[in-house]
Amino acid sequence: MTGPSTRAVHAGGPPAEEGGPVVNPIVPSTTFYSDPSSGGEVLYTRYVNGPNHLALAEKLASLEGGDDAIPVASGMAAMACALLSCVRAGDHVLATDAIYGGTRVLLEDELSRLGIATTFVDLTEPAWERAFRPETRVVLGESPSNPLLRVLDLRAISDAAHRRDAVVIVDATFASPINLRPLEHGVDLVMHSATKYLGGHSDVTAGVLVGSDARIAAVRERARVWGPLLDPHACWLLERGLKTLALRMERHNANGMAIARWAEAEPGIARVHYPGLATHPDHDLAARVLDGFGGMLGMELEGGGEAATRFMRALRLAKAAPSLGGVETLVSEPRHTSHVSLTPEERASHGIRDGFVRLSLGIEDPEDLIADFAQALQAAGVSTAVSA
Ligand SMILES: Cc1ncc(COP(=O)(O)O)c(C=O)c1O
């Protein structure tokens, strides 16, 4: 098999034909000539089976090592379709406590109304298995997690779930298939907010799922009727973004490590959360299961929330904005974004104290990012190695 960079460029590309295009064309047609009476599949954009969907699915399946894939309108749409393809009224979901806020709301407020119960557990602790119920159908993980970058032992989790006939779904948005391929660790369905690293340029909203033919067929059935198709134009943009995924991840990984090492030595930064550092609680596991430690990093500033706000305002190169995974560096405070619905005490119990800043490191030159962070620390009155 060819390497990931080669597959990112070529998988799902157009056939090499005399006079043919080198790049897949955008096909906006909503319907296609077909003859179902002779066994042909009905091709219709809402059925997520147009040419741009299929080309994109082939590239995604190839990158994740799955049989098939499906692109949909957002990460949330992907998660909703994944869950709906596995559960029905009366079923139970075991979900990681360290879950994206939108997914938590989906489970707590939406699926609960359909008669599907959820228990949140700490999937980094073996005791989570005690929460299994006879009706548990899904174990839902997120790895690495937001914003502490906790890494899950997906093999152990999958084995435990499969012993009880539960399906394992993992949101691997923070890793991308370049750094982690959950299917290789026994996971049944991998999900991404493709709005992040897969698109990579903060200009397309999409979600994807990859798994076996049977799992994706079940998701496709849900997607056909709930209707969250990805428009062919957005498919094409995502396909284009994916071509540089491996290259971009290389720089995201390098910047992650460089900024983590710099931050670790800064006196005004009380703690750095990065799985590539030996101080991270999951460092050994991360070194085994990840092919790169990624471009996401958390740091706790001395001086709490006020220092963090001053730091954010003083940034010149990095942008204060939620979301992640783009070529540009974005900085956010989880207390104002992903964890805004929790009280300060609840956040602290999740390990997110005021003063916590989340960095999504882009592909800029690391020395420019370090210079920007250093000047912002100084401007925020946080002690720095330079001023000390
Ligand atoms: C880890 C994770 N999962 C899922 C989502 C939801 O994705 P989307 O915004 O594309 O619906 C996000 C968005 O921030 C995310 O960070």
The ligand as a Tripos MOL2 file, in Angstrom:
@<TRIPOS>MOLECULE
LIG
   16    16     1     0     0
SMALL
NO_CHARGES

@<TRIPOS>ATOM
      1 C1        -13.8810   17.4380   18.9440 C.3       1 LIG1
      2 C2        -15.0470   17.9980   18.1720 C.ar      1 LIG1
      3 N1        -16.0190   17.1850   17.7790 N.ar      1 LIG1
      4 C3        -17.0960   17.6440   17.0840 C.ar      1 LIG1
      5 C4        -17.2400   18.9850   16.7960 C.ar      1 LIG1
      6 C5        -18.4550   19.4620   16.0410 C.3       1 LIG1
      7 O1        -18.0880   19.7240   14.7160 O.3       1 LIG1
      8 P1        -18.8480   20.7640   13.7680 P.3       1 LIG1
      9 O2        -18.6580   22.1180   14.3500 O.co2     1 LIG1
     10 O3        -18.1840   20.5620   12.4290 O.co2     1 LIG1
     11 O4        -20.2790   20.3400   13.7510 O.co2     1 LIG1
     12 C6        -16.2420   19.8730   17.1950 C.ar      1 LIG1
     13 C7        -16.3690   21.3230   16.9110 C.2       1 LIG1
     14 O5        -15.7250   22.1540   17.4910 O.2       1 LIG1
     15 C8        -15.1140   19.3750   17.9000 C.ar      1 LIG1
     16 O6        -14.1390   20.1790   18.3280 O.3       1 LIG1
@<TRIPOS>BOND
     1     1     2 1
     2     2     3 ar
     3     2    15 ar
     4     3     4 ar
     5     4     5 ar
     6     5     6 1
     7     5    12 ar
     8     6     7 1
     9     7     8 1
    10     8     9 2
    11     8    10 1
    12     8    11 1
    13    12    13 1
    14    12    15 ar
    15    13    14 2
    16    15    16 1
@<TRIPOS>SUBSTRUCTURE
     1 LIG1         1 GROUP 0 **** ****
